[in-house]
Amino acid sequence: MKRIRMAIIGAGIWGENHARIYQAHPFCEVVALCDLNLKKAQDSAARLGVHNVFDSCERMLQAVDCDAVAIVTPDFAHTEPALCAASHKKHILIEKPIATTKDDIIRIMNAVRENGVRAMVDLHNRWSPPFNRAKVAIDQGELGEIYSGYFRLNDVKWVATDMLPWAAKSSILWFLGSHSIDTLNWLFNSRVKRVYSVSREGILKGKGVDTVDEYLTTLEYENGCIAQMENGWITPNANPCVNDIKCNLLGTKGMIAIDASNHNLIQMYTDEKVVVPDVLVQNHIFGAPKGFAFESIRSFVDCLITGDDFHVSLEAAAQASFVVLAILQSAQHRTPVEVNYHGVC
Ligand SMILES: NC(=O)c1ccc[n+]([C@@H]2O[C@H](COP(=O)([O-])OP(=O)(O)OC[C@H]3O[C@@H](n4cnc5c(N)ncnc54)[C@H](O)[C@@H]3O)[C@@H](O)[C@H]2O)c1
C-alpha cells in the first residue's frame, strides 16, 4: 500500500505530537521538519529520527518530495505555510483554527481549490467519544428535535501563562472556542446566525499575558437552536484536568449531559494533590499515541489513503472561524453581531 510522506511545519509541542502519530501509522512517515527556529527543528528532528530539517516552508517543499503537509504553527501563523503548501500541490492538515482573519480564510480556501489539493482542519472534538455518541443520538432522533445547548470549554491558567509563548497574540476563542463552535454547529447541523458575547479581563493581564480571561456567548442558529458557550483561560491550576469541559444538549424528547473532564474513569491521589489522568484526549498505550486528539490526525492520513471525505470540511472550519470573528466584535462593542459568511460558505 502507498505510504503517505508527511512534512511538518512547526516543531513545537503539538508539531512533535503530529510527528509521533505519523510515525506510529503503518502507512505513513515523516520526511521533513521545518521551524523558523532552526535549532528547535534540529533538536526535534534528532528526537524523532527525521533527517531533513529546514527553517523555511518554501525551501523545504522545493527540496523534499512529500504528499502532504501538517501546519502546526501558532494560531495566527497558519496562512503563509498553507498558501505555500497549496502552491506546491500538497494536501494539507491545518491545526485549528484555519486562520484568524477573514482575508486569510478566503485566501486559504481559494488556494486549496485552485491547486486541486485536499485540506482538513484539526477540529478534533468530533472524535471525542461522548460528543461523537451525542451526534449519533441526535442524528438518529433519540432526543427528538435538537433544541438548545450549553457548552463550557475552559483551560487552566497555566496554558496561557506558561504553555503557549504566544497566548497574548491569540485568544481562548481561537484556541478552544473554535472547537466549541465547530462541535455545536456539527451537533445542531446548522450555522450560527447571530452572536452576543460579553467578556472580562484582568487576571491574565495581571500576570503579564495581554489577553482576555473569559467570554460568555449566546449563539442563535439558522435552524432556531440556541446555545450558551463559555470559554475561559483562567480555571485554577489545581483543577485536576487541564480542560474543564461540560456540555448539555436538550432536545424535544430528551437531554444529554457530558462531563468530559471529570470522567470518573480514574482518579489518582497523593498527599499533595488529586489528579484525573488524561486517558481520553492524549494518552499512550504500550508507547503508541492513543486518544481522540490523536485520532483526528490519524484520520487525515487514513482519508488520504482511502480517498474518503475528511470528517471536517474546510467550509465547516471556515464557519467556526467566522463565528469567532463575530464573537470578538460582539464582545468588543457589547452588542449582538450577525455572522457574515459572505464570499465563503
Ligand atoms: N489539536 C490540539 O489538541 C492542539 C493542542 C495544542 C496546540 N494545537 C495547535 O497547534 C498549533 C501549534 O501549537 P503549539 O502548542 O505546538 O505551539 P508552539 O509554540 O509549541 O510551536 C509552534 C512552533 O511554530 C514555529 N513557527 C512559527 N511560525 C512559523 C512559520 N511561519 N514557519 C515555521 N515554523 C513556525 C515556532 O517557532 C514554534 O516552534 C496552534 O495552532 C495550536 O492551537 C492544537
The ligand as an ORCA input file, in Angstrom:
! r2SCAN-3c Opt
* xyz 0 1
  N      -5.417     19.876     18.380
  C      -4.915     20.063     19.607
  O      -5.266     19.364     20.579
  C      -3.879     21.113     19.818
  C      -3.152     21.167     21.015
  C      -2.170     22.156     21.162
  C      -1.964     23.060     20.137
  N      -2.708     22.991     18.998
  C      -2.498     23.947     17.903
  O      -1.250     23.662     17.288
  C      -0.627     24.873     16.853
  C       0.770     24.961     17.456
  O       0.688     24.952     18.873
  P       1.949     24.542     19.782
  O       1.423     24.392     21.165
  O       2.696     23.406     19.163
  O       2.838     25.877     19.682
  P       4.418     26.013     19.909
  O       4.686     27.423     20.214
  O       4.876     24.963     20.882
  O       5.040     25.631     18.482
  C       4.842     26.413     17.333
  C       6.136     26.402     16.517
  O       5.886     27.007     15.249
  C       7.059     27.725     14.893
  N       6.693     28.688     13.845
  C       6.009     29.849     13.965
  N       5.797     30.391     12.743
  C       6.364     29.556     11.836
  C       6.461     29.567     10.418
  N       5.908     30.539      9.683
  N       7.104     28.531      9.813
  C       7.646     27.545     10.551
  N       7.583     27.485     11.904
  C       6.934     28.481     12.530
  C       7.553     28.326     16.187
  O       8.921     28.675     16.106
  C       7.278     27.187     17.173
  O       8.403     26.338     17.307
  C      -1.582     26.002     17.278
  O      -2.397     26.385     16.193
  C      -2.418     25.389     18.383
  O      -3.707     25.955     18.509
  C      -3.630     22.030     18.820
*
